[in-house]
Amino acid sequence: MNVHLTPEQEHIIKSEMKAGRFHSVEEVIGEALRALREKETSAASVAANGAQREAVREMLAFVETNRVRLEGVSVKQLIHEGHRL
């Protein structure tokens, strides 16, 4: 595979190697790809957590609006009921 880099990208790679953080261009690119994958995974996790928080907020709002009593109801049961709606 051939990769064409901008002069700025080449400068970054050379600077990283000169500083001794990496021994080859392949190491720099490998680390950059690993960081990209980690960033994407983290972003997906944040989105999933946000969706869960929103679902909890909606359930709590429903409970408050409809004056539903939660005595003896587990979170698992609430989630199950939420999926049925």
N, C-alpha and C positions, 0 to 999 in steps of 0.2 A: 504494500500500500504506500502510495506517495502522498505526502501532505505538504501543502503550500502554506507557509506561515507569513504573516505580515512582518515587517521589520520590527515592530513593537513586540510581537510575540517571540520572535527570535531573540530579542534583547532580554526579555524576561527569562527565557530558558537559559541563555548564557550567564545571566546574572545569578540564577539559582545554582548553576553548576560551579561558577567561580567562587561563590560563597561556601561551597562544599556541602550543600544540603542534598545534592544529587550527583551521581557519578556519570550519568548518561542522559541523553535526550529522552530515551525510552522510559527512564525512571520518572522524569518530570511529567511526561505525557501520561504515564500510568497513574501517578498521584493525582493529576488533574481529573482524569476520568473517574477515579475512585471518589474524589470529592464531589464531582457532579452527581454520581449515583447516590451518594449519601444525602446530598441536598434534595434530590428528587424524592427519596424515600422519606426524608424528614418533612417535606412539604405535604406529601400524601398523608402522613400521620397527623399532621396539624389539621388538615382538612377533615379527616375522620373524627378527630377529637372535637372539632368545632360542630360537626353534625350531631355528635352525641350530646354535647352540651345544649344545643338547640332543641333536641328531642326532649331532654329532661325539662328544659324551661317550658316547652309546650305542655308536657304532662302536668307540671306543677300549676300552670295557668288554668288548665282544664279542671284540675282538682279544686282550685280556689273558686273559679267561676261557677262550677256546678255543685259546690259545697259537698264534694264527695269525701266520705270518711275513709281514712287509710288504715284504720286499726286492723291489725291482723293480716294486712296485705303486704306481700314481699315485693321488693324491686323487680324480681324475676317475673312475678305475676303481672305487675304493671307493664313491663316490657311486652309480655305475651299479649296482654289486652290491647296495647298500642298497635301491635302488628295486625291484630284482627280488624282494627278500624281502618 
